[in-house]
Amino acid sequence: MKKNVVSDYIKSSFQELTKVTWPTKNQAVRLTIIVFVFCLVFSVALGAVDFGFSEMYNFLLGLR
């Protein structure tokens, strides 16, 4: 008899999910805020670098 690979995979996935230690609400909120702040800081830094390169490019074009 052929084993059903898909159903075995789904069953084992649910078994593994029962072993997961889920974060508490406070931990989830704190980690979400950390990720949000990191994304905000990184986007501002990347925007500053982009602005700097843009200004440098326009300056070099003006030297022609």
mmCIF file as Biopython writes it, N, C-alpha, C and O atoms, coordinates in Angstrom:
data_model
#
loop_
_atom_site.group_PDB
_atom_site.id
_atom_site.type_symbol
_atom_site.label_atom_id
_atom_site.label_alt_id
_atom_site.label_comp_id
_atom_site.label_asym_id
_atom_site.label_entity_id
_atom_site.label_seq_id
_atom_site.pdbx_PDB_ins_code
_atom_site.Cartn_x
_atom_site.Cartn_y
_atom_site.Cartn_z
_atom_site.occupancy
_atom_site.B_iso_or_equiv
_atom_site.auth_seq_id
_atom_site.auth_asym_id
_atom_site.pdbx_PDB_model_num
ATOM 1   N N  . MET A ? 1  ? 0.841  -1.184 0.000   1.0 0.0 1  A 1 
ATOM 2   C CA . MET A ? 1  ? 0.000  0.000  0.000   1.0 0.0 1  A 1 
ATOM 3   C C  . MET A ? 1  ? 0.885  1.247  0.000   1.0 0.0 1  A 1 
ATOM 4   O O  . MET A ? 1  ? 1.867  1.314  0.740   1.0 0.0 1  A 1 
ATOM 5   N N  . LYS A ? 2  ? 0.540  2.223  -0.823  1.0 0.0 2  A 1 
ATOM 6   C CA . LYS A ? 2  ? 1.327  3.448  -0.959  1.0 0.0 2  A 1 
ATOM 7   C C  . LYS A ? 2  ? 0.996  4.415  0.177   1.0 0.0 2  A 1 
ATOM 8   O O  . LYS A ? 2  ? -0.172 4.649  0.486   1.0 0.0 2  A 1 
ATOM 9   N N  . LYS A ? 3  ? 2.050  4.977  0.799   1.0 0.0 3  A 1 
ATOM 10  C CA . LYS A ? 3  ? 1.844  5.962  1.868   1.0 0.0 3  A 1 
ATOM 11  C C  . LYS A ? 3  ? 1.481  7.307  1.257   1.0 0.0 3  A 1 
ATOM 12  O O  . LYS A ? 3  ? 1.997  7.685  0.204   1.0 0.0 3  A 1 
ATOM 13  N N  . ASN A ? 4  ? 0.609  8.007  1.914   1.0 0.0 4  A 1 
ATOM 14  C CA . ASN A ? 4  ? 0.234  9.330  1.457   1.0 0.0 4  A 1 
ATOM 15  C C  . ASN A ? 4  ? 1.221  10.334 2.053   1.0 0.0 4  A 1 
ATOM 16  O O  . ASN A ? 4  ? 1.137  10.679 3.231   1.0 0.0 4  A 1 
ATOM 17  N N  . VAL A ? 5  ? 2.140  10.787 1.237   1.0 0.0 5  A 1 
ATOM 18  C CA . VAL A ? 5  ? 3.224  11.652 1.683   1.0 0.0 5  A 1 
ATOM 19  C C  . VAL A ? 5  ? 2.695  13.008 2.148   1.0 0.0 5  A 1 
ATOM 20  O O  . VAL A ? 5  ? 3.194  13.565 3.126   1.0 0.0 5  A 1 
ATOM 21  N N  . VAL A ? 6  ? 1.718  13.527 1.474   1.0 0.0 6  A 1 
ATOM 22  C CA . VAL A ? 6  ? 1.186  14.846 1.808   1.0 0.0 6  A 1 
ATOM 23  C C  . VAL A ? 6  ? 0.503  14.825 3.170   1.0 0.0 6  A 1 
ATOM 24  O O  . VAL A ? 6  ? 0.730  15.718 3.986   1.0 0.0 6  A 1 
ATOM 25  N N  . SER A ? 7  ? -0.322 13.827 3.425   1.0 0.0 7  A 1 
ATOM 26  C CA . SER A ? 7  ? -1.007 13.769 4.719   1.0 0.0 7  A 1 
ATOM 27  C C  . SER A ? 7  ? -0.012 13.521 5.853   1.0 0.0 7  A 1 
ATOM 28  O O  . SER A ? 7  ? -0.189 14.051 6.950   1.0 0.0 7  A 1 
ATOM 29  N N  . ASP A ? 8  ? 1.029  12.725 5.605   1.0 0.0 8  A 1 
ATOM 30  C CA . ASP A ? 8  ? 2.075  12.520 6.617   1.0 0.0 8  A 1 
ATOM 31  C C  . ASP A ? 8  ? 2.795  13.825 6.922   1.0 0.0 8  A 1 
ATOM 32  O O  . ASP A ? 8  ? 3.111  14.122 8.074   1.0 0.0 8  A 1 
ATOM 33  N N  . TYR A ? 9  ? 3.045  14.587 5.888   1.0 0.0 9  A 1 
ATOM 34  C CA . TYR A ? 9  ? 3.713  15.880 6.082   1.0 0.0 9  A 1 
ATOM 35  C C  . TYR A ? 9  ? 2.845  16.825 6.912   1.0 0.0 9  A 1 
ATOM 36  O O  . TYR A ? 9  ? 3.341  17.480 7.829   1.0 0.0 9  A 1 
ATOM 37  N N  . ILE A ? 10 ? 1.577  16.896 6.601   1.0 0.0 10 A 1 
ATOM 38  C CA . ILE A ? 10 ? 0.664  17.778 7.331   1.0 0.0 10 A 1 
ATOM 39  C C  . ILE A ? 10 ? 0.539  17.336 8.787   1.0 0.0 10 A 1 
ATOM 40  O O  . ILE A ? 10 ? 0.556  18.172 9.691   1.0 0.0 10 A 1 
ATOM 41  N N  . LYS A ? 11 ? 0.415  16.032 9.021   1.0 0.0 11 A 1 
ATOM 42  C CA . LYS A ? 11 ? 0.324  15.521 10.396  1.0 0.0 11 A 1 
ATOM 43  C C  . LYS A ? 11 ? 1.586  15.854 11.186  1.0 0.0 11 A 1 
ATOM 44  O O  . LYS A ? 11 ? 1.505  16.299 12.331  1.0 0.0 11 A 1 
ATOM 45  N N  . SER A ? 12 ? 2.738  15.642 10.582  1.0 0.0 12 A 1 
ATOM 46  C CA . SER A ? 12 ? 3.995  15.931 11.298  1.0 0.0 12 A 1 
ATOM 47  C C  . SER A ? 12 ? 4.170  17.435 11.511  1.0 0.0 12 A 1 
ATOM 48  O O  . SER A ? 12 ? 4.762  17.848 12.508  1.0 0.0 12 A 1 
ATOM 49  N N  . SER A ? 13 ? 3.670  18.253 10.597  1.0 0.0 13 A 1 
ATOM 50  C CA . SER A ? 13 ? 3.748  19.707 10.772  1.0 0.0 13 A 1 
ATOM 51  C C  . SER A ? 13 ? 2.927  20.145 11.975  1.0 0.0 13 A 1 
ATOM 52  O O  . SER A ? 13 ? 3.382  20.966 12.772  1.0 0.0 13 A 1 
ATOM 53  N N  . PHE A ? 14 ? 1.716  19.602 12.115  1.0 0.0 14 A 1 
ATOM 54  C CA . PHE A ? 14 ? 0.883  19.947 13.271  1.0 0.0 14 A 1 
ATOM 55  C C  . PHE A ? 14 ? 1.496  19.428 14.569  1.0 0.0 14 A 1 
ATOM 56  O O  . PHE A ? 14 ? 1.387  20.083 15.605  1.0 0.0 14 A 1 
ATOM 57  N N  . GLN A ? 15 ? 2.134  18.271 14.526  1.0 0.0 15 A 1 
ATOM 58  C CA . GLN A ? 15 ? 2.808  17.754 15.717  1.0 0.0 15 A 1 
ATOM 59  C C  . GLN A ? 15 ? 3.951  18.681 16.134  1.0 0.0 15 A 1 
ATOM 60  O O  . GLN A ? 15 ? 4.155  18.924 17.324  1.0 0.0 15 A 1 
ATOM 61  N N  . GLU A ? 16 ? 4.678  19.184 15.177  1.0 0.0 16 A 1 
ATOM 62  C CA . GLU A ? 16 ? 5.776  20.099 15.487  1.0 0.0 16 A 1 
ATOM 63  C C  . GLU A ? 16 ? 5.255  21.425 16.036  1.0 0.0 16 A 1 
ATOM 64  O O  . GLU A ? 16 ? 5.881  22.024 16.911  1.0 0.0 16 A 1 
ATOM 65  N N  . LEU A ? 17 ? 4.112  21.885 15.525  1.0 0.0 17 A 1 
ATOM 66  C CA . LEU A ? 17 ? 3.538  23.136 16.018  1.0 0.0 17 A 1 
ATOM 67  C C  . LEU A ? 17 ? 3.122  23.040 17.477  1.0 0.0 17 A 1 
ATOM 68  O O  . LEU A ? 17 ? 3.099  24.053 18.177  1.0 0.0 17 A 1 
ATOM 69  N N  . THR A ? 18 ? 2.793  21.841 17.950  1.0 0.0 18 A 1 
ATOM 70  C CA . THR A ? 18 ? 2.451  21.703 19.363  1.0 0.0 18 A 1 
ATOM 71  C C  . THR A ? 18 ? 3.680  21.827 20.248  1.0 0.0 18 A 1 
ATOM 72  O O  . THR A ? 18 ? 3.545  22.086 21.444  1.0 0.0 18 A 1 
ATOM 73  N N  . LYS A ? 19 ? 4.871  21.649 19.697  1.0 0.0 19 A 1 
ATOM 74  C CA . LYS A ? 19 ? 6.116  21.746 20.461  1.0 0.0 19 A 1 
ATOM 75  C C  . LYS A ? 19 ? 6.656  23.181 20.522  1.0 0.0 19 A 1 
ATOM 76  O O  . LYS A ? 19 ? 7.584  23.464 21.280  1.0 0.0 19 A 1 
ATOM 77  N N  . VAL A ? 20 ? 6.082  24.070 19.736  1.0 0.0 20 A 1 
ATOM 78  C CA . VAL A ? 20 ? 6.566  25.443 19.651  1.0 0.0 20 A 1 
ATOM 79  C C  . VAL A ? 20 ? 6.226  26.187 20.936  1.0 0.0 20 A 1 
ATOM 80  O O  . VAL A ? 20 ? 5.123  26.056 21.467  1.0 0.0 20 A 1 
ATOM 81  N N  . THR A ? 21 ? 7.180  26.966 21.430  1.0 0.0 21 A 1 
ATOM 82  C CA . THR A ? 21 ? 6.920  27.854 22.566  1.0 0.0 21 A 1 
ATOM 83  C C  . THR A ? 21 ? 6.516  29.203 21.992  1.0 0.0 21 A 1 
ATOM 84  O O  . THR A ? 21 ? 7.361  29.949 21.497  1.0 0.0 21 A 1 
ATOM 85  N N  . TRP A ? 22 ? 5.244  29.512 22.056  1.0 0.0 22 A 1 
ATOM 86  C CA . TRP A ? 22 ? 4.728  30.737 21.485  1.0 0.0 22 A 1 
ATOM 87  C C  . TRP A ? 22 ? 5.004  31.907 22.421  1.0 0.0 22 A 1 
ATOM 88  O O  . TRP A ? 22 ? 4.946  31.735 23.639  1.0 0.0 22 A 1 
ATOM 89  N N  . PRO A ? 23 ? 5.300  33.088 21.890  1.0 0.0 23 A 1 
ATOM 90  C CA . PRO A ? 23 ? 5.550  34.242 22.766  1.0 0.0 23 A 1 
ATOM 91  C C  . PRO A ? 23 ? 4.259  34.712 23.429  1.0 0.0 23 A 1 
ATOM 92  O O  . PRO A ? 23 ? 3.157  34.511 22.919  1.0 0.0 23 A 1 
ATOM 93  N N  . THR A ? 24 ? 4.440  35.343 24.581  1.0 0.0 24 A 1 
ATOM 94  C CA . THR A ? 24 ? 3.286  35.933 25.249  1.0 0.0 24 A 1 
ATOM 95  C C  . THR A ? 24 ? 2.870  37.187 24.486  1.0 0.0 24 A 1 
ATOM 96  O O  . THR A ? 24 ? 3.575  37.630 23.579  1.0 0.0 24 A 1 
ATOM 97  N N  . LYS A ? 25 ? 1.736  37.749 24.851  1.0 0.0 25 A 1 
ATOM 98  C CA . LYS A ? 25 ? 1.259  38.954 24.170  1.0 0.0 25 A 1 
ATOM 99  C C  . LYS A ? 25 ? 2.251  40.097 24.363  1.0 0.0 25 A 1 
ATOM 100 O O  . LYS A ? 25 ? 2.541  40.837 23.424  1.0 0.0 25 A 1 
ATOM 101 N N  . ASN A ? 26 ? 2.776  40.240 25.595  1.0 0.0 26 A 1 
ATOM 102 C CA . ASN A ? 26 ? 3.741  41.316 25.854  1.0 0.0 26 A 1 
ATOM 103 C C  . ASN A ? 26 ? 5.016  41.134 25.038  1.0 0.0 26 A 1 
ATOM 104 O O  . ASN A ? 26 ? 5.559  42.105 24.512  1.0 0.0 26 A 1 
ATOM 105 N N  . GLN A ? 27 ? 5.494  39.902 24.929  1.0 0.0 27 A 1 
ATOM 106 C CA . GLN A ? 27 ? 6.688  39.648 24.130  1.0 0.0 27 A 1 
ATOM 107 C C  . GLN A ? 27 ? 6.433  39.951 22.657  1.0 0.0 27 A 1 
ATOM 108 O O  . GLN A ? 27 ? 7.275  40.545 21.985  1.0 0.0 27 A 1 
ATOM 109 N N  . ALA A ? 28 ? 5.281  39.546 22.165  1.0 0.0 28 A 1 
ATOM 110 C CA . ALA A ? 28 ? 4.948  39.778 20.758  1.0 0.0 28 A 1 
ATOM 111 C C  . ALA A ? 28 ? 4.857  41.275 20.464  1.0 0.0 28 A 1 
ATOM 112 O O  . ALA A ? 28 ? 5.345  41.735 19.431  1.0 0.0 28 A 1 
ATOM 113 N N  . VAL A ? 29 ? 4.241  42.029 21.358  1.0 0.0 29 A 1 
ATOM 114 C CA . VAL A ? 29 ? 4.122  43.473 21.167  1.0 0.0 29 A 1 
ATOM 115 C C  . VAL A ? 29 ? 5.508  44.116 21.204  1.0 0.0 29 A 1 
ATOM 116 O O  . VAL A ? 29 ? 5.828  44.953 20.361  1.0 0.0 29 A 1 
ATOM 117 N N  . ARG A ? 30 ? 6.332  43.723 22.185  1.0 0.0 30 A 1 
ATOM 118 C CA . ARG A ? 30 ? 7.666  44.295 22.316  1.0 0.0 30 A 1 
ATOM 119 C C  . ARG A ? 30 ? 8.516  43.993 21.077  1.0 0.0 30 A 1 
ATOM 120 O O  . ARG A ? 30 ? 9.194  44.879 20.556  1.0 0.0 30 A 1 
ATOM 121 N N  . LEU A ? 31 ? 8.479  42.749 20.609  1.0 0.0 31 A 1 
ATOM 122 C CA . LEU A ? 31 ? 9.260  42.387 19.436  1.0 0.0 31 A 1 
ATOM 123 C C  . LEU A ? 31 ? 8.749  43.084 18.172  1.0 0.0 31 A 1 
ATOM 124 O O  . LEU A ? 31 ? 9.539  43.447 17.300  1.0 0.0 31 A 1 
ATOM 125 N N  . THR A ? 32 ? 7.445  43.268 18.075  1.0 0.0 32 A 1 
ATOM 126 C CA . THR A ? 32 ? 6.878  43.990 16.939  1.0 0.0 32 A 1 
ATOM 127 C C  . THR A ? 32 ? 7.347  45.434 16.928  1.0 0.0 32 A 1 
ATOM 128 O O  . THR A ? 32 ? 7.686  45.973 15.875  1.0 0.0 32 A 1 
ATOM 129 N N  . ILE A ? 33 ? 7.366  46.061 18.096  1.0 0.0 33 A 1 
ATOM 130 C CA . ILE A ? 33 ? 7.842  47.445 18.192  1.0 0.0 33 A 1 
ATOM 131 C C  . ILE A ? 33 ? 9.316  47.528 17.817  1.0 0.0 33 A 1 
ATOM 132 O O  . ILE A ? 33 ? 9.731  48.456 17.124  1.0 0.0 33 A 1 
ATOM 133 N N  . ILE A ? 34 ? 10.112 46.556 18.276  1.0 0.0 34 A 1 
ATOM 134 C CA . ILE A ? 34 ? 11.542 46.539 17.933  1.0 0.0 34 A 1 
ATOM 135 C C  . ILE A ? 34 ? 11.726 46.440 16.426  1.0 0.0 34 A 1 
ATOM 136 O O  . ILE A ? 34 ? 12.541 47.162 15.852  1.0 0.0 34 A 1 
ATOM 137 N N  . VAL A ? 35 ? 10.975 45.549 15.779  1.0 0.0 35 A 1 
ATOM 138 C CA . VAL A ? 35 ? 11.080 45.399 14.322  1.0 0.0 35 A 1 
ATOM 139 C C  . VAL A ? 35 ? 10.652 46.678 13.615  1.0 0.0 35 A 1 
ATOM 140 O O  . VAL A ? 35 ? 11.294 47.103 12.655  1.0 0.0 35 A 1 
ATOM 141 N N  . PHE A ? 36 ? 9.570  47.293 14.085  1.0 0.0 36 A 1 
ATOM 142 C CA . PHE A ? 36 ? 9.078  48.522 13.470  1.0 0.0 36 A 1 
ATOM 143 C C  . PHE A ? 36 ? 10.112 49.640 13.583  1.0 0.0 36 A 1 
ATOM 144 O O  . PHE A ? 36 ? 10.369 50.349 12.611  1.0 0.0 36 A 1 
ATOM 145 N N  . VAL A ? 37 ? 10.708 49.799 14.770  1.0 0.0 37 A 1 
ATOM 146 C CA . VAL A ? 37 ? 11.716 50.845 14.973  1.0 0.0 37 A 1 
ATOM 147 C C  . VAL A ? 37 ? 12.942 50.574 14.106  1.0 0.0 37 A 1 
ATOM 148 O O  . VAL A ? 37 ? 13.489 51.498 13.503  1.0 0.0 37 A 1 
ATOM 149 N N  . PHE A ? 38 ? 13.379 49.312 14.038  1.0 0.0 38 A 1 
ATOM 150 C CA . PHE A ? 38 ? 14.525 48.980 13.195  1.0 0.0 38 A 1 
ATOM 151 C C  . PHE A ? 38 ? 14.245 49.321 11.736  1.0 0.0 38 A 1 
ATOM 152 O O  . PHE A ? 38 ? 15.094 49.899 11.057  1.0 0.0 38 A 1 
ATOM 153 N N  . CYS A ? 39 ? 13.053 48.965 11.252  1.0 0.0 39 A 1 
ATOM 154 C CA . CYS A ? 39 ? 12.695 49.266 9.857   1.0 0.0 39 A 1 
ATOM 155 C C  . CYS A ? 39 ? 12.662 50.772 9.616   1.0 0.0 39 A 1 
ATOM 156 O O  . CYS A ? 39 ? 13.109 51.245 8.571   1.0 0.0 39 A 1 
ATOM 157 N N  . LEU A ? 40 ? 12.141 51.516 10.567  1.0 0.0 40 A 1 
ATOM 158 C CA . LEU A ? 40 ? 12.077 52.965 10.442  1.0 0.0 40 A 1 
ATOM 159 C C  . LEU A ? 40 ? 13.482 53.572 10.385  1.0 0.0 40 A 1 
ATOM 160 O O  . LEU A ? 40 ? 13.769 54.401 9.521   1.0 0.0 40 A 1 
ATOM 161 N N  . VAL A ? 41 ? 14.352 53.156 11.308  1.0 0.0 41 A 1 
ATOM 162 C CA . VAL A ? 41 ? 15.720 53.678 11.335  1.0 0.0 41 A 1 
ATOM 163 C C  . VAL A ? 41 ? 16.463 53.296 10.058  1.0 0.0 41 A 1 
ATOM 164 O O  . VAL A ? 41 ? 17.162 54.123 9.473   1.0 0.0 41 A 1 
ATOM 165 N N  . PHE A ? 42 ? 16.311 52.046 9.626   1.0 0.0 42 A 1 
ATOM 166 C CA . PHE A ? 42 ? 17.000 51.595 8.420   1.0 0.0 42 A 1 
ATOM 167 C C  . PHE A ? 42 ? 16.498 52.341 7.189   1.0 0.0 42 A 1 
ATOM 168 O O  . PHE A ? 42 ? 17.293 52.691 6.316   1.0 0.0 42 A 1 
ATOM 169 N N  . SER A ? 43 ? 15.190 52.590 7.104   1.0 0.0 43 A 1 
ATOM 170 C CA . SER A ? 43 ? 14.664 53.296 5.940   1.0 0.0 43 A 1 
ATOM 171 C C  . SER A ? 43 ? 15.133 54.751 5.916   1.0 0.0 43 A 1 
ATOM 172 O O  . SER A ? 43 ? 15.407 55.295 4.847   1.0 0.0 43 A 1 
ATOM 173 N N  . VAL A ? 44 ? 15.227 55.386 7.089   1.0 0.0 44 A 1 
ATOM 174 C CA . VAL A ? 44 ? 15.738 56.757 7.140   1.0 0.0 44 A 1 
ATOM 175 C C  . VAL A ? 44 ? 17.207 56.783 6.724   1.0 0.0 44 A 1 
ATOM 176 O O  . VAL A ? 44 ? 17.621 57.662 5.968   1.0 0.0 44 A 1 
ATOM 177 N N  . ALA A ? 45 ? 17.992 55.828 7.211   1.0 0.0 45 A 1 
ATOM 178 C CA . ALA A ? 45 ? 19.411 55.766 6.844   1.0 0.0 45 A 1 
ATOM 179 C C  . ALA A ? 45 ? 19.570 55.512 5.345   1.0 0.0 45 A 1 
ATOM 180 O O  . ALA A ? 45 ? 20.393 56.152 4.690   1.0 0.0 45 A 1 
ATOM 181 N N  . LEU A ? 46 ? 18.797 54.595 4.810   1.0 0.0 46 A 1 
ATOM 182 C CA . LEU A ? 46 ? 18.872 54.300 3.382   1.0 0.0 46 A 1 
ATOM 183 C C  . LEU A ? 46 ? 18.426 55.501 2.547   1.0 0.0 46 A 1 
ATOM 184 O O  . LEU A ? 46 ? 19.008 55.782 1.500   1.0 0.0 46 A 1 
ATOM 185 N N  . GLY A ? 47 ? 17.398 56.203 3.009   1.0 0.0 47 A 1 
ATOM 186 C CA . GLY A ? 47 ? 16.953 57.412 2.321   1.0 0.0 47 A 1 
ATOM 187 C C  . GLY A ? 47 ? 18.020 58.492 2.335   1.0 0.0 47 A 1 
ATOM 188 O O  . GLY A ? 47 ? 18.193 59.208 1.348   1.0 0.0 47 A 1 
ATOM 189 N N  . ALA A ? 48 ? 18.746 58.618 3.459   1.0 0.0 48 A 1 
ATOM 190 C CA . ALA A ? 48 ? 19.819 59.605 3.541   1.0 0.0 48 A 1 
ATOM 191 C C  . ALA A ? 48 ? 20.948 59.262 2.571   1.0 0.0 48 A 1 
ATOM 192 O O  . ALA A ? 48 ? 21.494 60.145 1.911   1.0 0.0 48 A 1 
ATOM 193 N N  . VAL A ? 49 ? 21.294 57.990 2.489   1.0 0.0 49 A 1 
ATOM 194 C CA . VAL A ? 49 ? 22.341 57.568 1.545   1.0 0.0 49 A 1 
ATOM 195 C C  . VAL A ? 49 ? 21.881 57.822 0.114   1.0 0.0 49 A 1 
ATOM 196 O O  . VAL A ? 49 ? 22.657 58.312 -0.707  1.0 0.0 49 A 1 
ATOM 197 N N  . ASP A ? 50 ? 20.639 57.498 -0.190  1.0 0.0 50 A 1 
ATOM 198 C CA . ASP A ? 50 ? 20.098 57.733 -1.523  1.0 0.0 50 A 1 
ATOM 199 C C  . ASP A ? 50 ? 20.114 59.226 -1.857  1.0 0.0 50 A 1 
ATOM 200 O O  . ASP A ? 50 ? 20.500 59.618 -2.959  1.0 0.0 50 A 1 
ATOM 201 N N  . PHE A ? 51 ? 19.698 60.044 -0.911  1.0 0.0 51 A 1 
ATOM 202 C CA . PHE A ? 51 ? 19.717 61.487 -1.122  1.0 0.0 51 A 1 
ATOM 203 C C  . PHE A ? 51 ? 21.142 61.984 -1.372  1.0 0.0 51 A 1 
ATOM 204 O O  . PHE A ? 51 ? 21.372 62.811 -2.255  1.0 0.0 51 A 1 
ATOM 205 N N  . GLY A ? 52 ? 22.095 61.474 -0.588  1.0 0.0 52 A 1 
ATOM 206 C CA . GLY A ? 52 ? 23.492 61.870 -0.768  1.0 0.0 52 A 1 
ATOM 207 C C  . GLY A ? 52 ? 24.023 61.502 -2.143  1.0 0.0 52 A 1 
ATOM 208 O O  . GLY A ? 52 ? 24.675 62.311 -2.803  1.0 0.0 52 A 1 
ATOM 209 N N  . PHE A ? 53 ? 23.743 60.274 -2.573  1.0 0.0 53 A 1 
ATOM 210 C CA . PHE A ? 53 ? 24.193 59.865 -3.904  1.0 0.0 53 A 1 
ATOM 211 C C  . PHE A ? 53 ? 23.518 60.680 -5.000  1.0 0.0 53 A 1 
ATOM 212 O O  . PHE A ? 53 ? 24.148 61.013 -6.004  1.0 0.0 53 A 1 
ATOM 213 N N  . SER A ? 54 ? 22.245 61.002 -4.814  1.0 0.0 54 A 1 
ATOM 214 C CA . SER A ? 54 ? 21.527 61.803 -5.794  1.0 0.0 54 A 1 
ATOM 215 C C  . SER A ? 54 ? 22.136 63.199 -5.906  1.0 0.0 54 A 1 
ATOM 216 O O  . SER A ? 54 ? 22.347 63.710 -7.005  1.0 0.0 54 A 1 
ATOM 217 N N  . GLU A ? 55 ? 22.412 63.801 -4.760  1.0 0.0 55 A 1 
ATOM 218 C CA . GLU A ? 55 ? 23.029 65.134 -4.772  1.0 0.0 55 A 1 
ATOM 219 C C  . GLU A ? 55 ? 24.421 65.091 -5.400  1.0 0.0 55 A 1 
ATOM 220 O O  . GLU A ? 55 ? 24.791 65.991 -6.154  1.0 0.0 55 A 1 
ATOM 221 N N  . MET A ? 56 ? 25.193 64.046 -5.091  1.0 0.0 56 A 1 
ATOM 222 C CA . MET A ? 56 ? 26.529 63.920 -5.666  1.0 0.0 56 A 1 
ATOM 223 C C  . MET A ? 56 ? 26.431 63.747 -7.182  1.0 0.0 56 A 1 
ATOM 224 O O  . MET A ? 56 ? 27.220 64.333 -7.923  1.0 0.0 56 A 1 
ATOM 225 N N  . TYR A ? 57 ? 25.476 62.953 -7.645  1.0 0.0 57 A 1 
ATOM 226 C CA . TYR A ? 57 ? 25.282 62.742 -9.078  1.0 0.0 57 A 1 
ATOM 227 C C  . TYR A ? 57 ? 24.907 64.051 -9.765  1.0 0.0 57 A 1 
ATOM 228 O O  . TYR A ? 57 ? 25.450 64.376 -10.821 1.0 0.0 57 A 1 
ATOM 229 N N  . ASN A ? 58 ? 23.981 64.802 -9.169  1.0 0.0 58 A 1 
ATOM 230 C CA . ASN A ? 58 ? 23.588 66.078 -9.758  1.0 0.0 58 A 1 
ATOM 231 C C  . ASN A ? 58 ? 24.743 67.076 -9.743  1.0 0.0 58 A 1 
ATOM 232 O O  . ASN A ? 58 ? 24.881 67.867 -10.676 1.0 0.0 58 A 1 
ATOM 233 N N  . PHE A ? 59 ? 25.565 67.054 -8.713  1.0 0.0 59 A 1 
ATOM 234 C CA . PHE A ? 59 ? 26.726 67.939 -8.637  1.0 0.0 59 A 1 
ATOM 235 C C  . PHE A ? 59 ? 27.724 67.588 -9.752  1.0 0.0 59 A 1 
ATOM 236 O O  . PHE A ? 59 ? 28.263 68.479 -10.408 1.0 0.0 59 A 1 
ATOM 237 N N  . LEU A ? 60 ? 27.964 66.296 -9.960  1.0 0.0 60 A 1 
ATOM 238 C CA . LEU A ? 60 ? 28.905 65.890 -10.990 1.0 0.0 60 A 1 
ATOM 239 C C  . LEU A ? 60 ? 28.374 66.207 -12.373 1.0 0.0 60 A 1 
ATOM 240 O O  . LEU A ? 60 ? 29.157 66.525 -13.268 1.0 0.0 60 A 1 
ATOM 241 N N  . LEU A ? 61 ? 27.072 66.132 -12.576 1.0 0.0 61 A 1 
ATOM 242 C CA . LEU A ? 61 ? 26.499 66.501 -13.857 1.0 0.0 61 A 1 
ATOM 243 C C  . LEU A ? 61 ? 26.626 68.005 -14.096 1.0 0.0 61 A 1 
ATOM 244 O O  . LEU A ? 61 ? 26.766 68.451 -15.235 1.0 0.0 61 A 1 
ATOM 245 N N  . GLY A ? 62 ? 26.577 68.770 -13.030 1.0 0.0 62 A 1 
ATOM 246 C CA . GLY A ? 62 ? 26.696 70.217 -13.158 1.0 0.0 62 A 1 
ATOM 247 C C  . GLY A ? 62 ? 28.094 70.676 -13.501 1.0 0.0 62 A 1 
ATOM 248 O O  . GLY A ? 62 ? 28.274 71.804 -13.961 1.0 0.0 62 A 1 
ATOM 249 N N  . LEU A ? 63 ? 29.092 69.830 -13.288 1.0 0.0 63 A 1 
ATOM 250 C CA . LEU A ? 63 ? 30.480 70.192 -13.605 1.0 0.0 63 A 1 
ATOM 251 C C  . LEU A ? 63 ? 30.786 70.113 -15.084 1.0 0.0 63 A 1 
ATOM 252 O O  . LEU A ? 63 ? 31.805 70.645 -15.523 1.0 0.0 63 A 1 
ATOM 253 N N  . ARG A ? 64 ? 29.951 69.478 -15.857 1.0 0.0 64 A 1 
ATOM 254 C CA . ARG A ? 64 ? 30.215 69.321 -17.287 1.0 0.0 64 A 1 
ATOM 255 C C  . ARG A ? 64 ? 30.285 70.622 -17.999 1.0 0.0 64 A 1 
ATOM 256 O O  . ARG A ? 64 ? 30.502 70.652 -19.211 1.0 0.0 64 A 1 
#
